Amino acid sequence: MQPRTIFTSFERRHAELWGNAPIRLRHRLHEHELFSDAALGRLVESWPREHYSLVEWGGNGASGGAWREGETAGLSGEAILKAIALGRVWINMRNLPVVAPAYAELMNDIFEELEGHMPEFRTFTRTLGLLVSSPLSRTIYHADLPGQSLWQIRGAKRVYVYPNAAPFQTPECIERINLTGVEFNMRFEDWYDEHAVVFDIEPGDMLHWPLNAPHRVDNHDCLNVSMTMEYFTRDIRRRHMVVKANAILRSKLGLVPQGAATTGPAFWAKAAFQRALRDTAWVKRQNRARKTPEFRLDPTRPGGVVEIGGA
């Protein structure tokens, strides 16, 4: 049965902190029937290939390592979940509300509840994703362009959230992500952790952090299921347009951008500039191409993989 409310803790202070500092809220989604064992099994078994990434991770640090993509090879949902629990892989199921409409209703309920707590909070271009990851897996240091939150459904993990300012993140870095779509090629130093806000989260925890704040995640020694939520507001959309314009000025014209205002004549000039050029062959974002699958899950050995094209 769907819970009457999604959040179990949302105080006035959370509305004031939203988008200004990392915050932890409590929710009931881990009790929702859409995240039961049966529902998760159906999702991973039927998810369209174009909407998921199955990644095998090697030994790596906070800033990088060996990653390669694979396929689920038509295994049952139960077998896929067992393979993730016993292996070194994670699956990211994108576009949850589009592929599975029941989750679109859930997404709308979440945002309706948020708007009830924060009447000025209005969003568009919003989506959900589902991430199922193996024990001890790691999401390396990176930043995202939309507003974002992380909802813990199963398992436990440690999340490091860093300031969204230099040296942890720079305008040049966000511009590069905007143009290339690659979030992970960011400088990281071990001493950054001294300045991170660190959360150990478990089922029923949700984290939200300031726009573009770098973060990284270390799973505890257990299977993890997490939901990601992304959105744009009017202000975030305007910032996105300014970043696009500044990226074009810097990377294509060799100019140093001046300012990042989201109102006034300078903003409107940049909005028109990026609109005129963003879809041209000269500027068009070169998204990271989906990698050719190198492995598939081994149907005879849970947790193992079979090389594609190998013996």
Secondary structure as a PSIPRED ss2 file (coil, helix, strand):
# PSIPRED VFORMAT (PSIPRED V4.0)

   1 M C   1.000  0.000  0.000
   2 Q C   1.000  0.000  0.000
   3 P C   1.000  0.000  0.000
   4 R C   1.000  0.000  0.000
   5 T C   1.000  0.000  0.000
   6 I C   1.000  0.000  0.000
   7 F E   0.000  0.000  1.000
   8 T E   0.000  0.000  1.000
   9 S E   0.000  0.000  1.000
  10 F C   1.000  0.000  0.000
  11 E C   1.000  0.000  0.000
  12 R H   0.000  1.000  0.000
  13 R H   0.000  1.000  0.000
  14 H H   0.000  1.000  0.000
  15 A H   0.000  1.000  0.000
  16 E H   0.000  1.000  0.000
  17 L H   0.000  1.000  0.000
  18 W C   1.000  0.000  0.000
  19 G C   1.000  0.000  0.000
  20 N C   1.000  0.000  0.000
  21 A C   1.000  0.000  0.000
  22 P C   1.000  0.000  0.000
  23 I E   0.000  0.000  1.000
  24 R E   0.000  0.000  1.000
  25 L E   0.000  0.000  1.000
  26 R E   0.000  0.000  1.000
  27 H E   0.000  0.000  1.000
  28 R C   1.000  0.000  0.000
  29 L H   0.000  1.000  0.000
  30 H H   0.000  1.000  0.000
  31 E H   0.000  1.000  0.000
  32 H C   1.000  0.000  0.000
  33 E H   0.000  1.000  0.000
  34 L H   0.000  1.000  0.000
  35 F H   0.000  1.000  0.000
  36 S C   1.000  0.000  0.000
  37 D H   0.000  1.000  0.000
  38 A H   0.000  1.000  0.000
  39 A H   0.000  1.000  0.000
  40 L H   0.000  1.000  0.000
  41 G H   0.000  1.000  0.000
  42 R H   0.000  1.000  0.000
  43 L H   0.000  1.000  0.000
  44 V H   0.000  1.000  0.000
  45 E H   0.000  1.000  0.000
  46 S H   0.000  1.000  0.000
  47 W C   1.000  0.000  0.000
  48 P C   1.000  0.000  0.000
  49 R H   0.000  1.000  0.000
  50 E H   0.000  1.000  0.000
  51 H H   0.000  1.000  0.000
  52 Y E   0.000  0.000  1.000
  53 S E   0.000  0.000  1.000
  54 L E   0.000  0.000  1.000
  55 V E   0.000  0.000  1.000
  56 E E   0.000  0.000  1.000
  57 W E   0.000  0.000  1.000
  58 G E   0.000  0.000  1.000
  59 G E   0.000  0.000  1.000
  60 N E   0.000  0.000  1.000
  61 G E   0.000  0.000  1.000
  62 A C   1.000  0.000  0.000
  63 S C   1.000  0.000  0.000
  64 G E   0.000  0.000  1.000
  65 G E   0.000  0.000  1.000
  66 A E   0.000  0.000  1.000
  67 W E   0.000  0.000  1.000
  68 R E   0.000  0.000  1.000
  69 E E   0.000  0.000  1.000
  70 G E   0.000  0.000  1.000
  71 E E   0.000  0.000  1.000
  72 T C   1.000  0.000  0.000
  73 A C   1.000  0.000  0.000
  74 G C   1.000  0.000  0.000
  75 L C   1.000  0.000  0.000
  76 S C   1.000  0.000  0.000
  77 G H   0.000  1.000  0.000
  78 E H   0.000  1.000  0.000
  79 A H   0.000  1.000  0.000
  80 I H   0.000  1.000  0.000
  81 L H   0.000  1.000  0.000
  82 K H   0.000  1.000  0.000
  83 A H   0.000  1.000  0.000
  84 I H   0.000  1.000  0.000
  85 A H   0.000  1.000  0.000
  86 L H   0.000  1.000  0.000
  87 G C   1.000  0.000  0.000
  88 R C   1.000  0.000  0.000
  89 V E   0.000  0.000  1.000
  90 W E   0.000  0.000  1.000
  91 I E   0.000  0.000  1.000
  92 N E   0.000  0.000  1.000
  93 M E   0.000  0.000  1.000
  94 R C   1.000  0.000  0.000
  95 N C   1.000  0.000  0.000
  96 L H   0.000  1.000  0.000
  97 P H   0.000  1.000  0.000
  98 V H   0.000  1.000  0.000
  99 V H   0.000  1.000  0.000
 100 A C   1.000  0.000  0.000
 101 P H   0.000  1.000  0.000
 102 A H   0.000  1.000  0.000
 103 Y H   0.000  1.000  0.000
 104 A H   0.000  1.000  0.000
 105 E H   0.000  1.000  0.000
 106 L H   0.000  1.000  0.000
 107 M H   0.000  1.000  0.000
 108 N H   0.000  1.000  0.000
 109 D H   0.000  1.000  0.000
 110 I H   0.000  1.000  0.000
 111 F H   0.000  1.000  0.000
 112 E H   0.000  1.000  0.000
 113 E H   0.000  1.000  0.000
 114 L H   0.000  1.000  0.000
 115 E H   0.000  1.000  0.000
 116 G H   0.000  1.000  0.000
 117 H H   0.000  1.000  0.000
 118 M C   1.000  0.000  0.000
 119 P C   1.000  0.000  0.000
 120 E C   1.000  0.000  0.000
 121 F C   1.000  0.000  0.000
 122 R C   1.000  0.000  0.000
 123 T E   0.000  0.000  1.000
 124 F E   0.000  0.000  1.000
 125 T E   0.000  0.000  1.000
 126 R E   0.000  0.000  1.000
 127 T E   0.000  0.000  1.000
 128 L E   0.000  0.000  1.000
 129 G E   0.000  0.000  1.000
 130 L E   0.000  0.000  1.000
 131 L E   0.000  0.000  1.000
 132 V E   0.000  0.000  1.000
 133 S E   0.000  0.000  1.000
 134 S C   1.000  0.000  0.000
 135 P C   1.000  0.000  0.000
 136 L C   1.000  0.000  0.000
 137 S C   1.000  0.000  0.000
 138 R E   0.000  0.000  1.000
 139 T E   0.000  0.000  1.000
 140 I E   0.000  0.000  1.000
 141 Y E   0.000  0.000  1.000
 142 H E   0.000  0.000  1.000
 143 A C   1.000  0.000  0.000
 144 D C   1.000  0.000  0.000
 145 L C   1.000  0.000  0.000
 146 P C   1.000  0.000  0.000
 147 G E   0.000  0.000  1.000
 148 Q E   0.000  0.000  1.000
 149 S E   0.000  0.000  1.000
 150 L E   0.000  0.000  1.000
 151 W E   0.000  0.000  1.000
 152 Q E   0.000  0.000  1.000
 153 I E   0.000  0.000  1.000
 154 R E   0.000  0.000  1.000
 155 G C   1.000  0.000  0.000
 156 A C   1.000  0.000  0.000
 157 K E   0.000  0.000  1.000
 158 R E   0.000  0.000  1.000
 159 V E   0.000  0.000  1.000
 160 Y E   0.000  0.000  1.000
 161 V E   0.000  0.000  1.000
 162 Y C   1.000  0.000  0.000
 163 P C   1.000  0.000  0.000
 164 N C   1.000  0.000  0.000
 165 A C   1.000  0.000  0.000
 166 A C   1.000  0.000  0.000
 167 P C   1.000  0.000  0.000
 168 F C   1.000  0.000  0.000
 169 Q C   1.000  0.000  0.000
 170 T C   1.000  0.000  0.000
 171 P H   0.000  1.000  0.000
 172 E H   0.000  1.000  0.000
 173 C H   0.000  1.000  0.000
 174 I H   0.000  1.000  0.000
 175 E H   0.000  1.000  0.000
 176 R H   0.000  1.000  0.000
 177 I H   0.000  1.000  0.000
 178 N H   0.000  1.000  0.000
 179 L H   0.000  1.000  0.000
 180 T H   0.000  1.000  0.000
 181 G C   1.000  0.000  0.000
 182 V C   1.000  0.000  0.000
 183 E C   1.000  0.000  0.000
 184 F C   1.000  0.000  0.000
 185 N C   1.000  0.000  0.000
 186 M C   1.000  0.000  0.000
 187 R C   1.000  0.000  0.000
 188 F C   1.000  0.000  0.000
 189 E C   1.000  0.000  0.000
 190 D H   0.000  1.000  0.000
 191 W H   0.000  1.000  0.000
 192 Y H   0.000  1.000  0.000
 193 D H   0.000  1.000  0.000
 194 E H   0.000  1.000  0.000
 195 H H   0.000  1.000  0.000
 196 A C   1.000  0.000  0.000
 197 V E   0.000  0.000  1.000
 198 V E   0.000  0.000  1.000
 199 F E   0.000  0.000  1.000
 200 D E   0.000  0.000  1.000
 201 I E   0.000  0.000  1.000
 202 E C   1.000  0.000  0.000
 203 P C   1.000  0.000  0.000
 204 G C   1.000  0.000  0.000
 205 D E   0.000  0.000  1.000
 206 M E   0.000  0.000  1.000
 207 L E   0.000  0.000  1.000
 208 H E   0.000  0.000  1.000
 209 W C   1.000  0.000  0.000
 210 P C   1.000  0.000  0.000
 211 L C   1.000  0.000  0.000
 212 N C   1.000  0.000  0.000
 213 A C   1.000  0.000  0.000
 214 P C   1.000  0.000  0.000
 215 H E   0.000  0.000  1.000
 216 R E   0.000  0.000  1.000
 217 V E   0.000  0.000  1.000
 218 D E   0.000  0.000  1.000
 219 N E   0.000  0.000  1.000
 220 H C   1.000  0.000  0.000
 221 D C   1.000  0.000  0.000
 222 C C   1.000  0.000  0.000
 223 L C   1.000  0.000  0.000
 224 N E   0.000  0.000  1.000
 225 V E   0.000  0.000  1.000
 226 S E   0.000  0.000  1.000
 227 M E   0.000  0.000  1.000
 228 T E   0.000  0.000  1.000
 229 M E   0.000  0.000  1.000
 230 E E   0.000  0.000  1.000
 231 Y E   0.000  0.000  1.000
 232 F E   0.000  0.000  1.000
 233 T E   0.000  0.000  1.000
 234 R H   0.000  1.000  0.000
 235 D H   0.000  1.000  0.000
 236 I H   0.000  1.000  0.000
 237 R H   0.000  1.000  0.000
 238 R H   0.000  1.000  0.000
 239 R H   0.000  1.000  0.000
 240 H H   0.000  1.000  0.000
 241 M H   0.000  1.000  0.000
 242 V H   0.000  1.000  0.000
 243 V H   0.000  1.000  0.000
 244 K H   0.000  1.000  0.000
 245 A H   0.000  1.000  0.000
 246 N H   0.000  1.000  0.000
 247 A H   0.000  1.000  0.000
 248 I H   0.000  1.000  0.000
 249 L H   0.000  1.000  0.000
 250 R H   0.000  1.000  0.000
 251 S H   0.000  1.000  0.000
 252 K H   0.000  1.000  0.000
 253 L C   1.000  0.000  0.000
 254 G C   1.000  0.000  0.000
 255 L C   1.000  0.000  0.000
 256 V C   1.000  0.000  0.000
 257 P C   1.000  0.000  0.000
 258 Q C   1.000  0.000  0.000
 259 G C   1.000  0.000  0.000
 260 A C   1.000  0.000  0.000
 261 A C   1.000  0.000  0.000
 262 T C   1.000  0.000  0.000
 263 T C   1.000  0.000  0.000
 264 G H   0.000  1.000  0.000
 265 P H   0.000  1.000  0.000
 266 A H   0.000  1.000  0.000
 267 F H   0.000  1.000  0.000
 268 W H   0.000  1.000  0.000
 269 A H   0.000  1.000  0.000
 270 K H   0.000  1.000  0.000
 271 A H   0.000  1.000  0.000
 272 A H   0.000  1.000  0.000
 273 F H   0.000  1.000  0.000
 274 Q H   0.000  1.000  0.000
 275 R H   0.000  1.000  0.000
 276 A H   0.000  1.000  0.000
 277 L H   0.000  1.000  0.000
 278 R C   1.000  0.000  0.000
 279 D C   1.000  0.000  0.000
 280 T C   1.000  0.000  0.000
 281 A C   1.000  0.000  0.000
 282 W C   1.000  0.000  0.000
 283 V C   1.000  0.000  0.000
 284 K C   1.000  0.000  0.000
 285 R C   1.000  0.000  0.000
 286 Q C   1.000  0.000  0.000
 287 N C   1.000  0.000  0.000
 288 R C   1.000  0.000  0.000
 289 A C   1.000  0.000  0.000
 290 R C   1.000  0.000  0.000
 291 K C   1.000  0.000  0.000
 292 T C   1.000  0.000  0.000
 293 P C   1.000  0.000  0.000
 294 E C   1.000  0.000  0.000
 295 F E   0.000  0.000  1.000
 296 R E   0.000  0.000  1.000
 297 L E   0.000  0.000  1.000
 298 D C   1.000  0.000  0.000
 299 P C   1.000  0.000  0.000
 300 T C   1.000  0.000  0.000
 301 R C   1.000  0.000  0.000
 302 P C   1.000  0.000  0.000
 303 G C   1.000  0.000  0.000
 304 G C   1.000  0.000  0.000
 305 V E   0.000  0.000  1.000
 306 V E   0.000  0.000  1.000
 307 E E   0.000  0.000  1.000
 308 I C   1.000  0.000  0.000
 309 G C   1.000  0.000  0.000
 310 G C   1.000  0.000  0.000
 311 A C   1.000  0.000  0.000
